[in-house]
Amino acid sequence: MKKYNNFINISLLALFTVFFIACQDEDQTFGEILAPTNIVVVPEIAGQDSANPNGDGSGMVTFTATADNALSYKYSFGAAQQNAPSGVTTFTFSDLGVNTYTVVVVAYGVGGVSTSTTIEVDVLATYSPPADLLATLVGDGSKTWRIKSEQNAHFGLGPVGGTVQAEWYQAGPEEKSATGMYDDRYIFNADGTFTHITNSTNDDPTVDVTGTVFGRDPLINELGPHNETPNGADIENYPYQDYSESWVITAPGGIETINLTGLGFIGYYTGGNHKYELFQRTEQPPNELVLRTTDGNNEFDWWFIITSEEEGASNDFQSIYNNLVWQDEFDVNGAPDPEKWTYDLGTGDNGWGNQELQTYTNNPENIIIEDGMLKITAKANGSGYTSARIKTEGLYEFTYGRIEARAKLPATAGTWPAMWMLGADYITNPWPACGEIDYMEHVGNDLNTIHGTLHYPGMSAGNADGNSTTVDTATSEFHDYSVEWTPDVIKILVDGEVYHTVINSDSLPFNSNFFLILNMAIGGTFGGDVDPAFTEETLEIEYIRVYQ
């Protein structure tokens, strides 16, 4: 492994330096080069007690080695090897049942001289990873993974133990392109070895093991000395060669976890226990995983989205919901169907909470179905504006599904059309605790920028959990706006392309009934200044459908 080779190289350089200086000044004296002695290795099997002498079935063992005159240690677990400068390391044994394992421990002293010892441990392992997970990670033997750099929140951080993906910081698409992270590739081999290629672009026509990586200062110093100047708390483009470690899947507390041996890591070096929890593993897409790991300072949880699709590959979205359960095709002229829709009327409290300028009505001049589509029209009305807002509250409320709407958006400055959903318990559980899912918002002051946003406690209003994408013909052509809402994940899309993803969990308010809302606001905190020449503008919606 590379890290051991680096140690040998450093040791040989140190010996050469000692020899050279000795030749220059024979009066110099040095201490004795002593081989380590009295090696003691103590294994601590997770969950071991009188009732469980071989542990709790996790297969996890923490080893602590000590020796006189030792500077560093190395463990050998058969094919897997781990360097342990402090003598402490953790390894997970995965063979099912109780098995006896032979562990070799090498203690290194001054000048690289070494002494070794061997111990045996009896360890119980009861967890067997599901076949579909192994197939996802390994594939046909040539599957490689990468950081999904083109997606928002592909890298980020949050509080330790947090359940909101990258709650405190989310890297935007390609934001870290100059750090040495995006050209890395990761291979989970079927034989249990983990290969980290540190530069996937320099192996043509022959393999070149050199590359660079990205990590946290000073934790990345665990990889060895370097000369890179920190950029804030980051070390970018740290020179590092391809290497191999081992990987195994466990499920402590029922959470599927990738365990890497030694100093193996994914994406950004954070030290710690080198365990990556599979925070999201859904059927679609099968080539994408969301990982979470805690850094060695126990300061942050770090989040990564990895994919096995290469950049530029097709990434067609596949919904898990395909049964049409509710729809309005807007094919009957007149007012909206009263069995499906009701109205919000008036100016609301403080302009519907956003200092909006419009008064909502149910007048045909503001809302009507004609020509096979719903038309919501905002009009200038003397010193004010009128518009419309309809909702399915009390008529159709549901939990989870795929919601699709096809629409053409207004273009005038000050317009603010939205297609969204609100938690049905908002009266007894006031916003943002009830939750809000905005799967299409657009403002005329920022033409063709489509916003997808979730509001919930800690992430609401100007600090909401959202992203945006550009649709060049949003105001001149019809496009599909949709959201895939599952117990595990919420994905917001335009024309079948995902541009924002939020991990759902029991701690978020997105696991109970919501209802649909369609409206067009004027001005307000998001709509901004209204064009002084504004007379009227129309939001046209061809249909809205719910699949479960």
JOGI-V989169 format. One record per residue. PHI is phi in radians with two decimals (999 if undefined). Layout:
PHI / PHI
This chain:
999 / -1.09 / -1.13 / -1.19 / -1.07 / -1.06 / -1.10 / -1.09 / -1.06 / -1.09 / -1.12 / -1.13 / -1.10 / -1.10 / -1.12 / -1.09 / -1.10 / -1.04 / -1.11 / -1.11 / -1.12 / -1.07 / -1.19 / -1.39 / -2.49 / -1.22 / -1.40 / -1.17 / -2.18 / -2.29 / -1.19 / -1.18 / -1.58 / -1.94 / -1.27 / -1.02 / -2.32 / 0.99 / -1.22 / -2.21 / -2.13 / -2.00 / -1.59 / -2.09 / -1.47 / -1.02 / 1.37 / -1.29 / -2.69 / -1.10 / -1.48 / -2.31 / -1.12 / -1.88 / 1.72 / -1.57 / 1.67 / -1.29 / 1.35 / -1.57 / -2.33 / -1.80 / -1.86 / -2.19 / -1.95 / -2.35 / -2.86 / -1.30 / 1.15 / -1.72 / -1.82 / -2.79 / -2.42 / -2.44 / -1.94 / -2.18 / -1.96 / 1.29 / -1.26 / -1.57 / -2.29 / -2.40 / -1.40 / -2.46 / -0.94 / -1.52 / 1.63 / -1.88 / -2.65 / -2.14 / -2.37 / -1.93 / -1.61 / -2.03 / -1.13 / -1.15 / 1.57 / -1.58 / -2.30 / -1.69 / -2.02 / -1.73 / -2.07 / -1.78 / -2.09 / -1.94 / -1.83 / -1.88 / -1.95 / -1.02 / 1.34 / 1.49 / -1.12 / -2.46 / -2.43 / -2.22 / -2.55 / -2.28 / -2.27 / -2.16 / -2.30 / -1.79 / -2.26 / -1.70 / -2.22 / -2.06 / -1.67 / -2.09 / -1.04 / -1.09 / -1.07 / -1.20 / -1.19 / -1.07 / -1.12 / -1.11 / -1.26 / -1.57 / 1.16 / -1.57 / 1.81 / -2.08 / -1.31 / -2.11 / -2.02 / -2.57 / -1.18 / -1.42 / -1.15 / -1.44 / -1.84 / -1.04 / 1.15 / -1.18 / -2.59 / -3.14 / -2.51 / -2.78 / -1.23 / -1.08 / 1.47 / -1.20 / -1.97 / -1.68 / -1.00 / 0.82 / -1.07 / -1.69 / -2.72 / -2.21 / -1.24 / -1.34 / -0.92 / 1.08 / -1.08 / -1.84 / -1.19 / -1.86 / -1.85 / 1.66 / -1.73 / -1.28 / -1.58 / -1.33 / -2.32 / -2.25 / -2.20 / -1.71 / -1.31 / -1.11 / -1.45 / 1.59 / -1.60 / -1.98 / -1.91 / -1.97 / -1.62 / -1.49 / -2.70 / -1.45 / -1.73 / -1.94 / -1.74 / -2.21 / -1.62 / -2.16 / -1.20 / -2.17 / -1.45 / -1.41 / -3.13 / -2.37 / -2.32 / -2.27 / -2.86 / -1.57 / -1.58 / -1.73 / -1.03 / -1.15 / -1.07 / -1.07 / -1.38 / 2.26 / -1.18 / -2.66 / -2.00 / -1.31 / -1.44 / -1.06 / -1.86 / 1.19 / -1.79 / -1.90 / -1.94 / -1.82 / 0.92 / -1.32 / -1.09 / -2.72 / -1.73 / -0.92 / -2.62 / -2.24 / -2.32 / -2.10 / -2.36 / -2.66 / -1.76 / -2.22 / -2.50 / -1.10 / 1.13 / 1.45 / -1.71 / -1.05 / -2.42 / -1.54 / -1.85 / -1.83 / -1.44 / 0.98 / -1.82 / -1.08 / -2.69 / -2.24 / 1.44 / -2.58 / -1.30 / -2.17 / 1.14 / 1.30 / -1.67 / 1.04 / -1.96 / -2.12 / -1.28 / -1.48 / -1.34 / -2.40 / -2.53 / -1.89 / -1.13 / -2.26 / -1.41 / -1.30 / -1.78 / -2.42 / -2.33 / -1.91 / -2.00 / -2.42 / -2.46 / -1.75 / -1.33 / -1.19 / -1.59 / 0.92 / -1.73 / -2.40 / -1.69 / -1.91 / -2.05 / -2.45 / -1.87 / -2.05 / -2.41 / -1.73 / -1.55 / -1.26 / -1.02 / 1.52 / -1.28 / -1.11 / -2.33 / -1.07 / -1.30 / -2.13 / -1.38 / -1.62 / -1.97 / -2.35 / -1.77 / -1.24 / -1.97 / -2.74 / -2.81 / -2.44 / -1.59 / 0.89 / -1.90 / -2.03 / -1.08 / 2.11 / -1.31 / -0.98 / -1.04 / -1.18 / -1.42 / -2.03 / -2.28 / -2.23 / -2.08 / -1.69 / -2.23 / 1.58 / -1.75 / 1.19 / -1.54 / 0.99 / 1.09 / 1.01 / 1.48 / -2.24 / 1.04 / -1.22 / -1.75 / -1.48 / -1.87 / -1.48 / -2.28 / -2.00 / -1.31 / -0.98 / -1.21 / -1.83 / -2.64 / -2.79 / -1.84 / -2.76 / 1.02 / 1.34 / -2.69 / -1.45 / -2.12 / -1.85 / -2.03 / -1.65 / -2.27 / -1.29 / -2.43 / 1.17 / -1.61 / -2.33 / -2.48 / -2.09 / -2.82 / -2.59 / -2.51 / -2.09 / -2.65 / -1.76 / -0.96 / 1.37 / -1.93 / -2.57 / -2.30 / -2.73 / -2.16 / 1.25 / 2.62 / -1.94 / -1.92 / -2.22 / -2.42 / -1.97 / -2.61 / -2.07 / -1.80 / -1.26 / -2.07 / -1.32 / -1.02 / 1.76 / -1.35 / -2.55 / -1.35 / -2.61 / -2.17 / -2.72 / -2.44 / -2.28 / -1.02 / -1.17 / -1.65 / -1.10 / -1.26 / -1.58 / -2.28 / -0.99 / -0.97 / -1.59 / -1.07 / -1.30 / 1.54 / -2.53 / -2.12 / -1.77 / -1.72 / -2.77 / -2.35 / -2.59 / -2.15 / -1.12 / -1.41 / -2.49 / -0.98 / 1.26 / -1.69 / -1.79 / -1.92 / -2.15 / -2.55 / -2.02 / -2.03 / -2.83 / -0.94 / 1.53 / -2.45 / -2.57 / 0.89 / -1.24 / -1.96 / -1.26 / -1.63 / -2.56 / -2.70 / -2.44 / -2.54 / -1.82 / -2.17 / -1.05 / -2.02 / -1.06 / -1.72 / -2.07 / -2.40 / -1.44 / -2.40 / -1.65 / -2.03 / -2.62 / -2.47 / -1.81 / -2.06 / -2.19 / -1.09 / -1.80 / -2.73 / -2.16 / -2.08 / -1.91 / -2.33 / -2.23 / 0.90 / 1.41 / -1.86 / -1.29 / -2.19 / -2.61 / -2.28 / -2.26 / -1.33 / -1.51 / -2.79 / -1.11 / -1.42 / -1.80 / -1.50 / -1.85 / -2.35 / -2.53 / -1.15 / -2.19 / -2.24 / -1.57 / -2.42 / -2.26 / -2.80 / -2.35 / -1.64 / -2.21 / 1.15 / 1.51 / -1.11 / -1.86 / -1.19 / 1.34 / -1.19 / -1.65 / -0.96 / -1.02 / -1.57 / -1.06 / -2.09 / -2.85 / -2.63 / -2.24 / -1.64 / -1.94 / -2.15 / -1.38 / -2.88 / -2.45 / -2.41 / -2.14 / -2.01 / -2.39
